[in-house]
Amino acid sequence: MKTFLIFLVLGTIFFGCAQQNAFDQFQLKPEQELGEDGLQSSKLKNREELVDGVATVVYLNKALPKKYNDAEYFYVYLYKKNKKNKISFFLNGKTTAKIEKLPVKNRFTQLTSFEAPWSSYYLVKFNKIEGDKLNFRVKEGSFSSDVFKYEKDQ
């Protein structure tokens, strides 16, 4: 009887929490959940493993599919120590079709709940990529990010 009671209590606790996830603890809009869920960050490093900044990326086609579906769109914000070098973005080895520098408060701030005056913000557009695997990379002089891997919804 004692063993049955222990299993009953543990089962109730386990199954009572199974319907929740981390987002249940916060008041997030659906697009915020998708933005936070698709958020990836990487340090900008060179070959000597020196760090010059941090890049954070959201794949907008997945976060806002009704609005961003004619090309591949990314929201990027980054912090760089050295602001002299030109920043470049690559998707599956291809260069951008358009880069729009955004103000600190912009139309994507609600996706990430992040806005800092020391960071730079960009809307990056690439021509449509065939296939479902996307490899996004940020380069700045001799520094580059790790590859941000995304999968498209086909």
KOLBA-640647 format. One record per atom (N, C-alpha, C, O): x, y, z. Coordinates in steps of 0.02 Angstrom, whole numbers, padded with zeros to 5 digits, always signed. Atoms other than C-alpha are relative to their C-alpha. Example, Ala and Ser with C-alpha at 12.3 -4.5 7.8 and 13.67 -1.06 7.14 Angstrom:
<pts>
+00045-00059+00000;+00615-00225+00390;+00045+00060+00000;+00097+00059+00033;-00042-00059-00003;+00684-00053+00357;-00039+00055+00037;-00014+00110+00045;
</pts>
This chain:
<pts>
+00041-00060+00000;+00000+00000+00000;+00044+00063+00000;+00028+00112-00035;-00046-00057-00005;+00143+00119+00043;+00032+00013-00069;+00038+00070-00090;-00031-00006+00066;+00228+00084-00125;-00050+00028-00050;-00032+00071-00091;+00052-00024+00045;+00065+00112-00219;-00012+00075+00010;-00019+00112-00039;+00011-00070-00015;+00041+00279-00132;+00058+00043-00027;+00046+00098-00053;-00058-00037+00026;+00218+00335-00178;-00004+00007-00076;+00006+00061-00102;+00006-00002+00073;+00192+00288-00362;-00058+00046-00021;-00053+00080-00072;+00057-00043+00015;+00023+00376-00361;+00019+00073+00005;+00001+00113-00039;-00020-00070-00010;+00097+00538-00293;+00050+00020-00054;+00043+00074-00084;-00049-00016+00052;+00247+00533-00412;-00032+00004-00069;-00015+00048-00109;+00035-00001+00064;+00134+00493-00560;-00041+00063-00008;-00043+00092-00063;+00041-00061+00002;+00019+00638-00518;+00045+00061-00012;+00027+00104-00053;-00047-00057+00009;+00166+00759-00506;+00027+00000-00071;+00028+00052-00104;-00030+00005+00067;+00245+00695-00668;-00051+00018-00054;-00036+00060-00097;+00050-00012+00052;+00086+00695-00773;-00034+00068+00007;-00060+00095-00041;+00030-00066-00010;+00022+00857-00696;+00042+00055-00032;+00015+00107-00050;-00045-00051+00029;+00174+00952-00764;+00013-00013-00074;+00042+00030-00107;-00016+00019+00069;+00183+00864-00932;-00033+00045-00052;-00008+00049-00108;+00035-00042+00049;+00061+00985-01017;+00029+00070-00004;+00004+00111-00043;-00028-00067-00001;+00169+01137-00982;+00068+00000-00033;+00102-00051-00037;-00068-00009+00025;+00326+01205-01064;+00026+00066+00029;-00009+00099+00067;-00031-00060-00028;+00443+01349-01025;-00039+00063-00017;-00041+00110+00023;+00037-00059+00020;+00335+01474-01121;-00064+00010+00041;-00091+00065+00043;+00060-00007-00041;+00187+01438-01006;+00011+00045+00061;-00036+00070+00090;-00016-00040-00058;+00277+01533-00868;+00003+00075-00016;+00010+00116+00030;-00005-00070+00021;+00281+01696-00969;-00061+00019-00041;-00093-00024-00072;+00056-00026+00040;+00148+01804-01050;+00029+00022-00068;+00045+00081-00076;-00028-00015+00065;+00211+01794-01230;-00054-00005-00054;-00098-00048-00051;+00043+00005+00058;+00119+01828-01391;+00026-00057-00044;+00085-00076-00038;-00023+00056+00042;+00126+01687-01520;+00062+00016-00042;+00107-00026-00048;-00059-00017+00039;+00251+01782-01629;+00062+00007+00044;+00118-00006+00021;-00056-00002-00046;+00360+01811-01475;+00026-00070+00014;+00087-00081+00017;-00021+00069-00011;+00362+01625-01441;+00040-00026-00059;+00093-00057-00050;-00036+00022+00060;+00414+01590-01621;+00067+00035-00007;+00117+00004-00026;-00062-00037+00003;+00545+01727-01615;+00051-00026+00050;+00109-00037+00033;-00045+00025-00052;+00619+01667-01451;+00021-00072-00014;+00078-00092+00000;-00015+00070+00015;+00609+01486-01508;+00052-00006-00056;+00093-00052-00055;-00047+00002+00056;+00706+01525-01668;+00062+00041+00009;+00102+00048-00038;-00057-00043-00015;+00835+01636-01585;+00064-00041+00008;+00065-00090+00044;-00065+00033-00007;+01017+01583-01605;+00053+00054+00007;+00049+00108-00023;-00055-00048-00010;+01176+01670-01547;+00067-00034-00009;+00074-00095+00001;-00068+00026+00008;+01360+01650-01584;+00049+00058+00010;+00034+00116-00005;-00054-00049-00007;+01521+01740-01541;+00032+00011-00069;+00035-00036-00109;-00039-00014+00060;+01616+01825-01682;+00073-00011+00020;+00101+00027+00059;-00068+00019-00019;+01788+01743-01671;+00045-00003-00061;+00021-00011-00118;-00048+00009+00055;+01945+01739-01775;+00036-00067+00010;+00018-00106+00054;-00035+00065-00004;+02067+01594-01802;+00036-00011+00067;+00045-00067+00089;-00034+00005-00065;+02157+01632-01639;-00050-00005+00057;-00030-00005+00116;+00054+00006-00049;+01989+01616-01550;-00010+00064+00041;-00041+00063+00095;+00014-00064-00031;+01990+01801-01503;-00072+00019-00017;-00095+00006-00073;+00070-00018+00010;+01813+01868-01484;-00006+00075-00011;+00023+00115+00025;+00011-00071+00016;+01758+02032-01563;-00072+00021+00009;-00088+00080+00002;+00070-00019-00008;+01572+02024-01532;-00045-00061+00004;-00022-00118+00008;+00051+00053-00003;+01411+01924-01526;-00054+00017-00051;-00078+00073-00054;+00054-00008+00048;+01283+01898-01664;-00059-00043+00023;-00050-00099+00045;+00061+00036-00016;+01103+01848-01631;-00047+00005-00060;-00055+00059-00088;+00037+00004+00062;+00989+01793-01772;-00068-00033+00011;-00074-00081+00050;+00066+00030+00002;+00803+01756-01797;-00019-00009-00073;-00014+00038-00112;+00024+00014+00068;+00739+01673-01956;-00073+00022-00004;-00117-00010+00023;+00066-00031+00000;+00588+01783-01994;-00052-00040-00039;-00112-00035-00023;+00049+00039+00038;+00507+01665-02120;-00036-00050+00045;-00094-00066+00033;+00032+00047-00047;+00473+01546-01976;-00038+00037+00054;-00091+00014+00076;+00032-00038-00053;+00429+01678-01847;-00062+00039-00025;-00112+00044+00011;+00056-00040+00029;+00315+01783-01961;-00013-00024-00071;-00002+00014-00119;+00005+00029+00067;+00273+01668-02108;-00050+00034-00047;-00041+00032-00108;+00048-00033+00043;+00124+01768-02172;+00030+00062-00034;+00012+00078-00090;-00029-00062+00025;+00228+01925-02196;+00065-00013-00040;+00078+00019-00090;-00066+00013+00030;+00399+01852-02242;+00001-00069-00032;+00015-00119+00001;+00002+00064+00035;+00382+01717-02374;+00023+00003-00073;+00027-00048-00106;-00020-00006+00070;+00439+01786-02543;+00075-00007-00010;+00098-00015-00067;-00073+00007+00001;+00625+01773-02500;+00020-00027+00069;-00024-00047+00108;-00023+00023-00066;+00732+01722-02351;+00019+00062+00040;+00061+00102+00020;-00010-00060-00041;+00729+01853-02212;+00026-00019+00069;+00005-00068+00099;-00029+00010-00065;+00831+01865-02053;+00003+00067+00037;+00018+00119+00008;-00009-00058-00044;+00828+01987-01908;+00064-00014+00038;+00070-00065+00072;-00065+00010-00032;+01005+02009-01843;+00014+00059+00045;+00007+00117+00025;-00029-00054-00040;+01069+02107-01697;+00066-00024+00026;+00076-00082+00044;-00067+00020-00021;+01249+02111-01649;+00034+00055+00038;+00023+00115+00029;-00044-00044-00037;+01370+02186-01531;+00071-00013-00025;+00093-00070-00028;-00069+00006+00023;+01545+02221-01598;+00044+00047+00040;+00025+00104+00052;-00048-00043-00033;+01695+02288-01505;+00030+00048-00051;+00034+00108-00040;-00031-00039+00053;+01778+02347-01666;-00053+00017-00052;-00077-00027-00088;+00054-00020+00045;+01652+02446-01767;+00025+00025-00067;-00013+00051-00108;-00029-00025+00062;+01771+02489-01909;-00010-00047-00059;-00018-00025-00116;+00004+00049+00054;+01758+02328-02010;-00072-00005-00027;-00120+00003+00010;+00065+00008+00033;+01617+02302-02134;-00029-00069+00019;+00006-00119+00021;+00035+00062-00017;+01489+02171-02085;-00029-00031-00063;-00055+00004-00107;+00027+00037+00058;+01437+02037-02212;-00042-00058+00025;-00028-00087+00078;+00044+00055-00017;+01300+01907-02208;-00001-00049-00058;-00002-00029-00116;+00001+00052+00052;+01297+01741-02302;-00052-00053+00017;-00059-00073+00075;+00048+00054-00008;+01162+01611-02328;+00016-00054-00051;+00012-00042-00111;-00021+00056+00044;+01218+01443-02398;+00055+00024-00048;+00056+00004-00106;-00056-00025+00040;+01373+01535-02461;-00016+00058-00046;+00028+00084-00080;+00021-00054+00045;+01273+01668-02555;-00005+00065+00039;-00019+00066+00098;+00003-00065-00032;+01276+01854-02520;-00071+00027+00001;-00116-00002-00030;+00066-00028-00012;+01129+01963-02472;-00028+00034-00063;+00008+00056-00107;+00034-00038+00051;+01000+02037-02588;-00012+00071+00025;-00014+00119-00014;+00013-00066-00030;+00966+02180-02467;+00016-00002+00075;+00002-00051+00109;-00012-00008-00072;+01023+02241-02296;-00030+00067+00020;-00016+00118-00010;+00030-00062-00026;+00921+02368-02199;+00022+00008+00072;+00007-00033+00115;-00021-00015-00069;+01001+02446-02045;-00061+00028+00036;-00095+00073+00011;+00060-00019-00038;+00867+02467-01912;+00019+00040+00062;+00074+00033+00087;-00012-00035-00064;+00852+02583-01762;-00005-00049+00058;-00027-00106+00049;+00002+00043-00059;+00865+02513-01586;-00071-00024+00013;-00082-00084+00021;+00071+00020-00005;+00675+02514-01567;-00025-00009-00071;-00029+00039-00109;+00022+00013+00068;+00611+02430-01723;-00058-00050+00000;-00080-00072+00053;+00060+00042+00005;+00469+02321-01787;+00012-00072+00022;-00036-00111+00027;-00015+00068-00021;+00558+02161-01731;+00018-00005+00074;+00030-00060+00099;-00019+00000-00071;+00599+02211-01552;-00045-00045+00041;-00022-00079+00087;+00046+00042-00038;+00443+02121-01489;+00014-00074-00009;-00006-00114+00033;-00017+00071+00010;+00509+01957-01561;+00052-00025+00050;+00051-00083+00070;-00056+00021-00041;+00662+01955-01450;+00001+00030+00070;+00040+00008+00113;+00000-00035-00064;+00622+02070-01304;+00069+00028+00017;+00089+00029+00075;-00067-00026-00011;+00795+02145-01327;+00008+00065-00040;-00006+00067-00099;-00018-00062+00032;+00845+02323-01365;+00054+00034+00041;+00044+00049+00100;-00056-00031-00034;+01012+02398-01321;+00034+00049-00048;+00046+00032-00106;-00029-00051+00045;+01090+02558-01391;+00070-00018-00024;+00094+00010-00073;-00067+00018+00020;+01262+02476-01402;+00001-00055-00054;+00055-00073-00078;+00004+00051+00052;+01201+02344-01526;-00022+00030-00066;-00051+00084-00068;+00023-00019+00067;+01171+02358-01714;-00053-00049-00021;-00049-00109-00006;+00058+00041+00019;+01010+02293-01790;-00009+00002-00075;-00003+00054-00107;+00005+00005+00072;+00980+02231-01967;-00059-00045-00020;-00074-00095+00014;+00046+00045+00035;+00844+02159-02077;+00040-00022-00062;+00060+00020-00102;-00041+00027+00054;+00936+02046-02199;-00043-00044-00045;-00078-00089-00022;+00040+00038+00049;+00856+01980-02357;+00046-00036-00049;+00095-00008-00073;-00035+00040+00051;+00919+01842-02471;-00052-00022-00051;-00111-00028-00035;+00044+00031+00049;+00845+01777-02632;-00021-00068+00025;+00014-00099+00065;+00028+00064-00020;+00739+01621-02610;+00051-00055-00011;+00083-00059-00064;-00046+00057+00003;+00845+01466-02574;-00039-00064-00011;-00089-00076+00023;+00031+00065+00011;+00797+01297-02644;+00024-00048+00055;+00080-00043+00079;-00018+00048-00052;+00796+01154-02519;-00024+00025+00067;-00048+00081+00074;+00026-00018-00066;+00753+01154-02336;+00053+00014+00052;+00035+00030+00109;-00054-00014-00048;+00923+01178-02253;+00030+00068-00014;+00049+00084-00070;-00029-00067+00006;+00985+01354-02220;+00059+00006+00048;+00053-00009+00107;-00060-00012-00040;+01160+01395-02158;+00018+00073-00005;+00042+00097-00057;-00010-00073-00003;+01177+01577-02106;+00064+00014+00037;+00079-00018+00088;-00063-00018-00032;+01343+01657-02061;+00010+00075-00003;-00009+00108-00052;-00017-00071-00004;+01399+01830-02007;+00076+00005-00002;+00111-00031+00033;-00073-00012+00004;+01574+01893-02055;+00013+00074+00008;-00025+00116-00015;-00020-00069-00012;+01663+02049-02001;+00076+00002+00002;+00106-00017+00053;-00073+00001+00004;+01843+02071-02057;+00024-00072+00005;+00001-00115-00033;-00026+00068-00010;+01940+01918-01997;-00042-00040+00050;-00024-00097+00066;+00043+00033-00049;+01802+01874-01874;-00063-00028-00034;-00089+00001-00081;+00062+00028+00026;+01653+01762-01909;-00036-00039+00054;-00006-00061+00104;+00041+00037-00047;+01511+01678-01818;+00004-00075-00017;+00029-00094-00069;+00013+00069+00017;+01476+01494-01807;-00057+00000-00051;-00088+00052-00062;+00055+00005+00047;+01351+01432-01935;-00065-00006+00038;-00073-00049+00082;+00067+00004-00028;+01171+01465-01886;-00039-00047-00046;-00047-00032-00106;+00035+00048+00042;+01072+01315-01948;-00076+00005+00012;-00100+00002+00068;+00073-00004-00001;+00888+01333-01991;-00029-00049-00050;+00004-00067-00099;+00037+00042+00048;+00761+01221-02077;-00063+00036-00020;-00099+00064+00021;+00059-00033+00026;+00626+01290-02188;-00060-00046+00007;-00052-00107+00004;+00062+00039+00002;+00445+01234-02176;-00020-00004-00073;-00034+00048-00104;+00017+00009+00071;+00405+01162-02346;-00074-00010-00009;-00098-00018-00065;
</pts>
